[in-house]
Amino acid sequence: MPLLKREVLPIRAETDVVLVRQAVRRLAIEQGFGLVGQTKIVTAASEIARNTLEYGGGGEAAIECHLDDSRKGLRLVFEDHGPGIPDVAQAMRDGFTTGGGLGHGLGGSKRLVEKFEITSTVGVGTRVVLEHWK
């Protein structure tokens, strides 16, 4: 899967979440995503960026443009060095939250993209990978 472009953005403050959203939308447009595809990947990215900030204490987002055969796509990698998630399966369940939200963030993000991977180690941090293709 050839890499066409890569941008890495810090996530340290609420304004960084906005910058991640804007960068994902810009690159989705460059890749030729339609409005629905843009909305899906931007919504998922926004949720995971916010989680990176709120629950992971900040981190970074790598936004990559790829070409796979004749399809263009985005691969987003969010990483933090926060407390980690003790039970990833439980955290993926709709309605589960450790904060004040509705508990649809991780599961909802997974449903919006074609590939969703999460790895987390308590005391080390969390890594979430999203992929969406045109």
Secondary structure as UniProt FT lines:
FT   STRAND          3..11
FT   HELIX           14..30
FT   TURN            31..32
FT   HELIX           35..54
FT   TURN            55..56
FT   STRAND          59..68
FT   TURN            69..70
FT   STRAND          71..80
FT   HELIX           88..92
FT   TURN            94..95
FT   HELIX           105..112
FT   STRAND          115..121
FT   TURN            122..124
FT   STRAND          125..133
//
